Amino acid sequence: MWHNTGRRIILHPNVCIALIEAREHQREMEALRAEVAELREVLEVVVRATREQAEADLHELRRQLQAALARLQRRDLTKPLH
């Protein structure tokens, strides 16, 4: 390692080890950040698909409710349901 004055900097071995460990830690953190970003993308896809399915299910339930209400309105109100 060199100082900007051109003089060589001598580091204690413990400092060198700490620098190496810090670089390894930084690489691990970058890998974890990338993995978290990928998991977020997967979660977004799952949430979007689930929301779309829920909206489709709700639309179908409303359609069924409207059909049932229409059948009830057409029936003879003087006759019992059973």
C-alpha positions as CSV (number, residue, x, y, z in Angstrom):
1,M,0.0,0.0,0.0
2,W,1.3,3.5,-0.9
3,H,0.7,6.9,0.5
4,N,-0.1,9.7,-2.0
5,T,3.3,11.1,-1.3
6,G,4.9,8.0,-2.8
7,R,6.0,6.6,0.5
8,R,5.1,3.1,1.3
9,I,2.7,2.5,4.1
10,I,3.5,-0.4,6.4
11,L,0.6,-1.9,8.1
12,H,0.5,-4.2,11.1
13,P,-0.5,-7.8,10.2
14,N,-3.7,-7.5,12.3
15,V,-4.7,-4.4,10.2
16,C,-4.2,-6.4,7.0
17,I,-6.3,-9.3,8.3
18,A,-9.0,-6.8,9.3
19,L,-9.0,-5.2,5.9
20,I,-9.2,-8.6,4.2
21,E,-12.1,-9.6,6.5
22,A,-13.8,-6.3,5.8
23,R,-13.6,-6.9,2.1
24,E,-15.0,-10.4,2.5
25,H,-17.8,-9.1,4.7
26,Q,-18.6,-6.4,2.1
27,R,-18.8,-9.1,-0.7
28,E,-21.1,-11.2,1.5
29,M,-23.3,-8.2,2.2
30,E,-23.5,-7.4,-1.5
31,A,-24.5,-11.0,-2.2
32,L,-27.2,-10.8,0.5
33,R,-28.5,-7.6,-0.9
34,A,-28.8,-9.1,-4.3
35,E,-30.6,-12.1,-2.8
36,V,-33.0,-9.8,-0.9
37,A,-33.7,-7.9,-4.1
38,E,-34.4,-11.1,-6.0
39,L,-36.8,-12.3,-3.2
40,R,-38.6,-9.0,-3.3
41,E,-39.1,-9.4,-7.0
42,V,-40.5,-12.9,-6.4
43,L,-42.8,-11.5,-3.7
44,E,-44.1,-8.8,-6.0
45,V,-45.0,-11.4,-8.6
46,V,-46.7,-13.6,-6.0
47,V,-48.6,-10.6,-4.6
48,R,-49.7,-9.5,-8.0
49,A,-50.9,-13.0,-9.0
50,T,-52.7,-13.4,-5.7
51,R,-54.4,-10.0,-6.1
52,E,-55.5,-10.8,-9.6
53,Q,-56.9,-14.1,-8.5
54,A,-58.7,-12.5,-5.6
55,E,-60.2,-9.9,-8.0
56,A,-61.3,-12.6,-10.4
57,D,-62.8,-14.7,-7.5
58,L,-64.7,-11.6,-6.2
59,H,-66.0,-10.9,-9.7
60,E,-67.3,-14.5,-10.0
61,L,-68.9,-14.3,-6.5
62,R,-70.7,-11.1,-7.4
63,R,-71.9,-12.7,-10.6
64,Q,-73.2,-15.7,-8.7
65,L,-74.9,-13.4,-6.1
66,Q,-76.6,-11.4,-8.8
67,A,-77.9,-14.6,-10.4
68,A,-79.2,-15.9,-7.1
69,L,-80.9,-12.5,-6.3
70,A,-82.5,-12.6,-9.8
71,R,-83.8,-16.1,-9.2
72,L,-85.2,-15.0,-5.8
73,Q,-87.0,-12.1,-7.4
74,R,-88.6,-14.3,-10.0
75,R,-90.0,-16.8,-7.5
76,D,-93.6,-16.8,-6.3
77,L,-93.5,-15.0,-3.0
78,T,-96.7,-16.8,-1.9
79,K,-94.9,-20.2,-1.9
80,P,-92.5,-21.1,0.9
81,L,-88.8,-21.6,0.2
82,H,-88.9,-25.3,1.3
